[in-house]
Amino acid sequence: MSTPETSPTRSVCSPFPTALRFSVRDQTRNRLAGLLLLVFVPVWYLVMNAMASGEALDFKLYATGQVLRIDGGHLTLISAGLNSVTMIAGFVVFDAVRKALAFDRRLVFAGYRQATLIGAKTLAITAVATTIALYTALAILFFWRPTGAGWFAVLAGFAIIALTYGAFGLLLGVLVKRDLEGFFLIIMGGLMDTFLQNPLGNPLANKPVLQWFPSFGPMQFAVGGAFGHTTLWGHLALGLGWAAAFSTAGLVIFRSRTRKRTGR
């Protein structure tokens, strides 16, 4: 009498929800990141708004060539929000991927397909990054309420930079050997990247060289929508390009480090 066998379709498809659940769990159980999101973001907004409120700044939209005369406090809130998102999203993903890499390798040896793990991690990063961006964009409303669809432009800019640095955290998680290196690159990289876009503290903020930074597209899109009532889809796509580049590099390295090897 023959014994029932596992369906091939089930064996291929059923691991994905499990892998997704583990990926989301790993990225959401970081208590320090949760504390930073709930406490640091409002405090950072408060400090930045107090320091820059009342200043008038010129900000250039490169897509149109228009120079906007805007409130420095409001512009600094956007750059502060971008900075918060880069740090928290990058930190969450890096910490989760770094700690789970050995376990992911064992899952592959046990029969999990690499495509399943890659898909689960990508979806989990997207969900976590979007949540971080949404909270950060909602918190800004306690200090400034953009008119019209300006808030949605800010939200979109935050979401894209969260995806970008989430992907950057993935890349560092499978690339660097120690936690300190990853944390340093995320914190210092995000800090320099976002605040160089703000003319308040950077005289070169309106120079073309900043177009080569990951936060350039999201900053341009958020400022254009919030102050210039202009939708700069090309710059939003530019931010997505950075996210795609980081995630592709990270997933290629992840695939290499978790593949089955034949040895002696």
BELKA-V669599 format. One record per helix or strand of 3 or more residues. SS is the DSSP state (hx for helix, st for strand). FROM is the first residue (numbers start at 1). TO is the last residue. If there is no record, write none. Layout:
# BELKA-V669599
ss:SS from:FROM to:TO
ss:SS from:FROM to:TO
This chain:
# BELKA-V669599
ss:hx from:8 to:13
ss:hx from:15 to:28
ss:hx from:31 to:52
ss:st from:56 to:60
ss:st from:67 to:71
ss:hx from:72 to:110
ss:hx from:114 to:142
ss:hx from:150 to:175
ss:hx from:179 to:195
ss:hx from:208 to:212
ss:hx from:215 to:226
ss:hx from:233 to:258
